[in-house]
Amino acid sequence: MIWTSWVYDVYTQGVAYSTGGTLDGPWVQEKVPITPPNYGHGMLFRTLNGQLLMAAHSHKDINGEYRRIPHLFEVDVAGNKLVVGKPHRP
């Protein structure tokens, strides 16, 4: 499960794993965020070619206006952990 929250005044994306394999858990939270600081509200999806990506957004102040900036990241789930890789450039 991926989720977004504030950690030490930094907006971040985290991940937790169900050790029971169900929504009932129990759940283990990874200690290290999976994205750079100030990225969040991630969503995993597959492209039409089957590549797994994560969409997320960062924040930026542009001339006094608070904007969300969309980003895409490559994702690997081949092991037993979700690993967010380099930015995806279509």
KETI-123276 format. One line per 2 residues: number of its first residue (from 1); their letters; for each residue x, y, z of C-alpha. Coordinates in Angstrom, 3 decimals, decimal comma, padded with zeros to 6 digits. Layout:
<rs>
NUM> A> X:Y:Z | ...
</rs>
This chain:
<rs>
1> MI> 000,000:000,000:000,000 | 001,357:003,422:-000,884
3> WT> 000,318:006,512:001,049 | 001,215:010,190:001,435
5> SW> 001,754:012,172:004,626 | 003,906:014,813:006,286
7> VY> 007,095:013,525:007,927 | 009,214:016,082:009,805
9> DV> 007,589:018,952:007,856 | 008,262:017,218:004,521
11> YT> 005,458:015,973:002,277 | 006,402:012,420:001,294
13> QG> 005,273:009,119:-000,231 | 005,607:005,968:001,851
15> VA> 004,923:002,269:001,429 | 003,677:-000,450:003,776
17> YS> 003,423:-004,202:003,216 | 000,831:-006,636:004,527
19> TG> 002,768:-009,498:006,080 | -000,450:-011,529:006,146
21> GT> -001,110:-010,948:002,456 | -004,551:-009,448:003,133
23> LD> -006,029:-006,015:003,784 | -006,403:-007,070:007,425
25> GP> -002,579:-007,103:007,729 | -000,659:-006,984:009,908
27> WV> 001,141:-004,120:008,155 | 004,851:-003,236:008,205
29> QE> 005,760:000,360:007,340 | 009,038:001,036:005,500
31> KV> 011,106:003,614:007,396 | 012,473:005,373:004,289
33> PI> 010,146:007,261:001,877 | 009,984:005,899:-001,670
35> TP> 010,100:009,291:-003,427 | 012,229:012,410:-003,131
37> PN> 011,073:014,991:-000,529 | 007,892:016,921:-001,311
39> YG> 006,427:014,305:-003,670 | 003,134:012,599:-002,920
41> HG> -000,298:011,297:-003,867 | 001,202:008,483:-005,897
43> ML> -000,702:006,076:-008,097 | 000,665:002,939:-009,736
45> FR> -000,392:002,034:-013,265 | 000,759:000,111:-016,333
47> TL> 001,323:001,780:-019,684 | -000,275:000,350:-022,814
49> NG> 003,081:-001,454:-023,319 | 002,866:-003,039:-019,853
51> QL> 005,527:-000,907:-018,123 | 004,782:-000,221:-014,428
53> LM> 004,942:003,478:-013,532 | 004,028:005,681:-010,603
55> AA> 002,430:009,087:-011,061 | 003,021:011,569:-008,229
57> HS> 003,154:015,318:-007,792 | 005,516:017,782:-006,173
59> HK> 004,793:021,340:-005,037 | 006,195:024,600:-006,310
61> DI> 005,533:028,258:-005,587 | 005,258:030,031:-008,946
63> NG> 004,892:033,800:-008,557 | 003,089:033,380:-005,229
65> EY> 000,758:030,690:-006,564 | 001,033:027,207:-005,050
67> RR> 001,176:024,660:-007,915 | 001,293:020,878:-008,107
69> IP> 003,771:019,568:-010,665 | 003,086:016,059:-012,093
71> HL> 005,901:013,489:-012,353 | 006,237:009,904:-013,604
73> FE> 008,677:007,355:-012,142 | 009,705:003,889:-013,266
75> VD> 008,779:001,209:-010,695 | 010,170:-002,264:-010,027
77> VA> 008,219:-004,889:-008,089 | 010,258:-007,895:-009,230
79> GN> 011,601:-008,524:-005,689 | 009,670:-008,444:-002,471
81> KL> 009,773:-004,606:-002,255 | 008,379:-001,759:-004,317
83> VV> 011,344:000,192:-005,711 | 010,799:003,588:-007,289
85> GK> 013,435:004,179:-009,960 | 014,432:006,999:-012,236
87> PH> 012,010:009,561:-013,642 | 010,149:008,315:-016,693
89> RP> 010,418:010,423:-019,832 | 007,812:009,373:-022,428
</rs>
